[in-house]
Amino acid sequence: MHYPLFVVSRITAGLLAALAFYFAFFLHEDEEGVWQNRIENLWMAVYDRAKVTDSTTTALFNKVSESVRKLGPKDLSAASSRFTSYSCSA
């Protein structure tokens, strides 16, 4: 008897969690107090770079490799150089 209520509550909780995840990781407030979407900013940067490289795929791989390189280790060890070369090989 309570099974449909249980399913609806789980679906509602899942949707709210997905919305909270989206707000937490992809939206941010800029200096003027306007909400910015990181995904839209990423695609604008990819399309700007695609004008230079003449390929959206190449521009996307370059942008992803740039982002991964920023997340990588900061020291100059062998593991760091392997990680950087792997992230830039795409």
N, C-alpha and C positions, 0 to 999 in steps of 0.2 A: 504494500500500500504506500509506503514512504519512498519507494524506489524512484519514481519520476521526480520527486522533490530533490532527492539526493543527486540525481543526474543533472538537473537544472542548476543546482547550487554549485556543482563541480564545474560545469561549463561557464557559469558566471564568474566564478573565482579564477578560472583559467584565462578568460578574456580580460579581466581586470589586471591580472598579473602580466599578461602580454602588453597591455597598455602602459603599465607602470615601467616595464622593462624598456619600452620604446622611449618614453619620456626621460628615463634615467640615462640612457646611453646615446641617444641620437639627437636630443634637443638641448640647446644651451642658450643662455641669454647673452647678448653682446653688450658693448659699452653703452649703447643707447637704451637698453632695456627691452629690445626687440628679440623675440624668440627666433633662433636660427636652427635649421635642420642640417645636421652633419652629412646626411646622405645626399641631399640636394647640393650641398657645397662640394662634396666629393665628385659628383657627376659633372658639375660646372667646371671643376678643375680638369677632369678627364677630357671633356669636350674642348676646352681651351688648348690642352696639350695635343689633342687629336688634330687640330688645325695645323700644328707645326709638323707632326709626324705623319700626317695623311692616313692614319689608321687608328680607329677607336680602340681596337684590341691592344695594339702596342702601347697606346697612351694609358689604358687601364692597367696593363702589367707594369708599366713604369711607375704609375702612381701607387699601386699596391706594394711594389718593391721598395719605394721610398718610405712608405708607412711602416713596413716591416723593419727596414733598416733603422728607423728611429726607435723602434721597440727593442732592438737587439742589444747585446752586451756592449758596454762602453770601453772596456779595456782592449788592448791590442794583442791578446793571446791568440794561439792557433785556432782555438775553438771559435773565437770571435771572427777571425778572418774567414773561416769556413762558413760560418753562419751568414756573414755579409755577402760572400761570393755566391752562396746558394740562393739568397733572397734576391740578388740582382741578376741571376742567370736567366730569369724569365723574361 
